[in-house]
Amino acid sequence: MKTPGLYVHIPFCVAKCAYCDFFSKPSDSSCLLDDDFVSALLVELTDCKEGFGLSSWASVYIGGGTPSLLSCKQIERLLLFIQKQGLSSGAEITVEANPETLTEAFLQILDDCGVTRLSLGIQSMNDSALQAVTRHCSAAQNEKALDMVQRVWKKQLNLDCIAGLPKQDDMHFKSSLEKMLSYKPQHLSLYTLTLEEGTPLYEAVEKGSLVFSQESADRQWLLGRELLLSAGFEQYEVSNFALKGFESFHNGL
């Protein structure tokens, strides 16, 4: 049997973004001070590995939600447990983080525990666009987090970027993406904004309080694709671009 990859979902966020339809619970960090969630997660990981008769993981992806809401001790406990479960030689280990909750201490734990990829949810460097979809960080916070990552993190970096955000014209989108590329990520995930029924963004567009243009979103995505290709990135999946040799193994499972 092909060695499987492991996805671990951390279903907590500071607050939900207006476009998000992933399972997550708005929360402040106080609810995570109790380690019961991590303990339950470790039990589930044990049951999963034993139930399927698995010997090791070829890749690990810890996403959310917001994994960087976990305390340093909690993420360390989780990562060390997964290591003890068994990793294939050269296993890829990715952890997602959001700029407003990422700290230098958290990055150090990731490094010490063998994480190979950091995926940072930037989405845009434009305040109007971030506010329109209730992202809980500003362009300045994004830049501060990117500066910290550039200084501290020496392993692989993915940045997330969204085309078609309300109040983000083509010029602002291009400027945002160029700013992200200036931090030299090896990988970039370029998404087109999708209106998901039941989300606050969907309701705002339906009511006319926000304007969303699918044509604009598609045009910005194509503009982003052109920028990435000209910067030496290769498109290896619908929304994923990487410099040669830095494609995500987990994305190919």
C-alpha positions in Angstrom: 0.0 0.0 0.0 1.2 3.5 -0.8 2.5 5.2 2.3 -0.3 7.6 3.3 -0.2 11.3 4.2 -1.7 12.7 7.4 -3.9 15.7 7.6 -4.6 17.1 11.1 -7.3 19.8 11.4 -7.1 22.4 14.1 -10.6 23.8 14.1 -10.1 27.1 15.9 -9.8 30.6 14.6 -9.7 34.0 16.3 -12.9 34.6 14.2 -14.2 33.3 11.0 -13.4 35.1 7.7 -16.5 36.1 5.8 -15.7 33.8 2.9 -14.8 30.7 4.8 -16.9 27.6 4.7 -14.4 25.2 6.3 -15.2 23.8 9.7 -13.8 26.1 12.4 -15.0 27.5 15.7 -14.4 31.2 16.5 -12.5 31.3 19.7 -10.0 33.3 21.7 -6.9 31.5 22.8 -8.2 31.0 26.4 -10.2 27.9 25.3 -7.0 26.2 24.2 -5.2 26.6 27.6 -6.9 23.3 28.5 -5.0 20.5 26.8 -8.0 18.2 26.4 -8.3 19.0 22.7 -4.7 17.9 22.0 -5.1 14.8 24.2 -8.2 13.8 22.3 -6.4 14.4 19.0 -3.5 12.1 20.0 -6.0 9.4 20.9 -7.6 9.7 17.5 -4.2 9.6 15.7 -3.4 6.4 17.5 -6.7 4.8 16.6 -6.3 5.9 13.0 -2.7 4.5 12.6 -3.5 1.3 14.4 -6.9 0.8 12.7 -5.4 1.1 9.2 -2.3 -0.9 10.1 0.0 1.9 9.1 3.7 1.9 9.7 4.6 5.6 8.9 3.5 8.8 7.3 4.9 10.0 4.0 3.7 13.5 4.7 2.0 15.5 7.4 -0.1 18.6 7.0 -1.4 20.5 10.0 -4.1 22.9 8.8 -7.2 24.7 10.0 -8.6 26.7 11.2 -5.5 28.3 12.7 -2.8 25.9 13.9 -0.8 28.9 15.2 -3.5 29.4 17.9 -2.0 26.4 19.6 0.5 27.2 22.3 4.1 26.3 21.8 3.8 23.4 24.2 0.7 22.1 22.4 2.2 22.2 18.9 5.4 20.7 20.2 3.4 17.9 21.9 1.5 17.2 18.7 4.6 17.2 16.4 6.7 15.0 18.7 3.8 12.5 19.0 3.6 12.3 15.2 7.3 11.8 15.0 7.1 8.8 17.4 4.3 7.3 15.2 6.8 7.0 12.4 7.8 9.2 9.4 9.1 8.0 6.1 12.6 9.1 5.1 12.5 12.7 3.9 8.8 13.1 5.0 7.3 16.5 4.3 5.8 18.2 7.3 3.7 21.4 6.7 2.1 23.6 9.3 -0.3 26.5 8.5 -0.2 29.8 10.4 -1.9 33.1 10.3 0.1 36.4 10.5 -1.8 37.7 13.6 -1.1 34.7 15.7 2.4 33.7 14.6 5.3 34.3 17.0 9.0 33.8 16.8 8.8 31.2 19.6 6.2 29.2 17.6 8.5 29.2 14.5 11.4 28.0 16.7 9.3 25.0 17.9 8.4 24.1 14.3 12.1 24.2 13.3 13.1 22.2 16.4 10.4 19.5 15.7 11.4 19.0 12.1 8.7 20.9 10.2 9.9 21.4 6.6 7.2 23.8 5.3 5.4 26.8 6.7 2.2 27.9 5.0 1.3 31.5 5.8 -2.2 32.8 5.1 -1.5 36.3 3.8 -4.3 36.5 1.2 -3.8 40.2 0.4 -1.6 43.1 1.3 -4.4 45.6 0.8 -6.3 46.8 3.9 -9.6 47.5 2.1 -9.7 44.0 0.8 -8.8 42.4 4.1 -11.4 44.4 5.9 -14.1 43.6 3.3 -13.8 39.9 4.1 -13.2 40.4 7.8 -9.6 39.1 7.9 -8.4 39.7 11.4 -5.1 41.2 10.4 -4.0 44.3 8.6 -1.5 44.8 5.7 1.0 46.1 8.3 0.5 42.9 10.4 1.0 40.8 7.3 4.2 42.6 6.5 5.5 42.3 10.1 4.9 38.6 10.0 6.6 38.2 6.7 9.6 40.2 8.0 9.8 37.9 11.0 9.5 34.8 8.8 12.2 36.1 6.5 14.5 36.7 9.5 13.8 33.5 11.4 12.5 30.8 9.1 15.1 29.1 6.8 13.1 26.3 5.5 10.4 26.1 2.8 7.7 28.8 2.7 4.3 28.9 1.0 2.1 32.0 0.9 -1.6 32.0 0.2 -3.1 34.7 -2.1 -6.7 35.3 -3.1 -7.8 36.8 -6.4 -11.1 38.6 -6.7 -11.5 40.0 -3.2 -14.1 42.8 -2.9 -12.5 46.3 -2.9 -9.4 44.9 -4.5 -8.9 46.1 -8.1 -6.3 44.7 -10.6 -3.7 47.2 -9.6 -4.0 46.4 -5.8 -4.0 42.7 -6.6 -0.8 42.9 -8.7 0.8 45.0 -6.0 -0.1 42.5 -3.3 1.3 39.6 -5.2 4.5 41.4 -6.1 5.0 42.3 -2.4 4.5 38.6 -1.5 7.0 37.5 -4.1 9.6 40.0 -2.8 9.9 37.7 0.3 11.1 34.9 -1.9 8.7 32.1 -1.1 9.4 28.8 -2.9 5.7 28.1 -3.2 2.6 30.1 -3.7 -1.1 29.0 -3.6 -3.2 31.3 -5.8 -6.9 31.0 -5.2 -9.9 32.6 -6.9 -12.5 33.8 -4.3 -15.5 31.6 -4.3 -18.9 32.6 -2.9 -20.0 29.8 -0.7 -23.7 29.8 0.2 -24.3 30.4 3.9 -21.2 32.4 4.5 -21.4 36.1 5.5 -19.7 37.1 2.3 -22.4 35.3 0.2 -25.1 37.0 2.2 -23.5 40.5 1.9 -23.2 40.1 -1.9 -26.8 38.9 -2.2 -28.0 41.9 -0.2 -25.8 44.3 -2.3 -23.7 45.6 0.6 -20.6 44.2 -1.1 -19.8 43.8 -4.8 -18.2 40.7 -6.1 -17.3 40.2 -9.8 -16.5 36.7 -11.1 -15.1 38.3 -14.2 -12.7 40.4 -12.1 -11.7 37.4 -10.0 -10.9 35.3 -13.1 -9.0 38.2 -14.6 -6.9 38.7 -11.5 -6.2 35.0 -11.2 -4.9 35.0 -14.8 -2.8 38.1 -14.1 -1.4 36.4 -11.0 -0.6 33.2 -13.0 1.3 35.3 -15.6 3.3 37.1 -12.8 4.2 33.8 -11.2 5.3 32.1 -14.4 7.4 35.1 -15.3 9.0 34.9 -11.8 10.1 31.3 -12.5 7.3 29.4 -10.8 5.7 26.4 -12.4 2.0 25.6 -12.1 1.7 21.9 -11.0 -1.9 21.9 -9.7 -4.9 24.1 -10.3 -4.1 26.6 -7.5 -0.5 25.7 -6.7 2.7 27.2 -8.1 6.2 26.3 -7.1 9.8 26.9 -8.0 11.3 23.8 -9.6 11.9 21.1 -6.9 9.6 22.7 -4.3 6.3 21.2 -5.3 4.3 20.1 -2.2 4.4 16.3 -1.9 1.2 16.4 0.1 -0.7 18.2 -2.7 0.1 15.2 -4.9 -1.4 12.5 -2.7 
